[in-house]
Amino acid sequence: MNVKDLSKPLSTDQIDFRIQSINNGKYATILAYKDARADMNRLDEVVGVLNWKREHTRDNKNCIVSVWCDEKKQWISKEDTGIESMAEAQKGLASDSFKRACFNLGIGRELYDYPMISIKLNADEVIETGKPKPKYRGSFSLNINSWKWETEFENNTIVRLRVTDSKGVERFAWAKTTSGVPTKPNAPQPTVKPKIKKMDAAKKALANGKVTVSQLFEKYDLTLEQIAEFNEVITKNK
C-alpha cells in the first residue's frame, strides 16, 4: 500500500457537480462534490477491502475511518464530524461525517482548490419562480453532469478546468497562470442559426403570407445573397 495514492485527485466521473445558486443575472454558481461511494472505492482500490473500517459515534455525528498499516502492525485512524442533510437527517449525517473523515486521509482534498465556477445560463436552462421577489432554478434542459468536465493537475493541485455542454459549446474555461492569477472564464457562445437551404419554398411561403419577414430573419442565419433574394420578393409584393 502506498498511502500517497489515497490523495491522487479524483477524476471528473468520480465526483458530482451541483448548482449551489442562480442569481438575478442568471449566472449559476456550481460546486464540485464527492459522495461516499467515491471514498469507499478509493479505499478499496488503495488499501484493500479488508484493510479499512469505519465506526460512527455520538449518534452518527462523528465518524472514525481506520486503515491497517502493515509496517506498524496497527490501525491508523482519522476522525471528523458531519452535519445533517435536508432530506434524510441521520443517513446524511453518517455519510457527511464519513466523507469528512476521508478528507483527513487525503481523499478528494483537491476539491478545496477548485475555482469558483460561475456559468451564464441560456434562457431555456432557467425557470423563474417566486413572487414578488423572483427566484431562479434550473430547468429540465440543464443537466450539468451530462456535460464534459476536463481537469488537469500538477502536484495534486488543479491548474486547468474546462467545461463544454452536451452540444459541444464551451461554457467555462479556467487556468491557473504562473502568476497565480486565474484566467477569466469564457462567456457562453451564441447559438448559430441554420441557413435556409430550400429558398424557393421559403420565398413562396413569404409571398403567400404564411410567414413574415421578421419570422424568417429571426429563425434563419441568412447570407447576403439570400437577403437580396428576399428583398426582391418583398419589393414585388408591395
Buried (B, 14 or more C-beta within 10 A) or exposed (E): BEEEEBBBBBEBEBBBBEBEEBEEEBBBBBBBEBEBEBBBEBBEEBBEEEBBEBEBEEEBBBBBBBBBBEEEEEBEBBBBBBEBBEEEEEEBBBBBBBBBBBBEBBBBBBBEEBBEBEBBBBEEBBBEEEEEEEEBBBBEEBEBEEBEBEBEEEEEEBBBBBBBBEEEBBBBBBEBEEEEEBEEBBEBEEEEEEEBEEEEEBBEBBEEEEBEEEEBEEEBEBEEEBEEBBEEBEEEEE
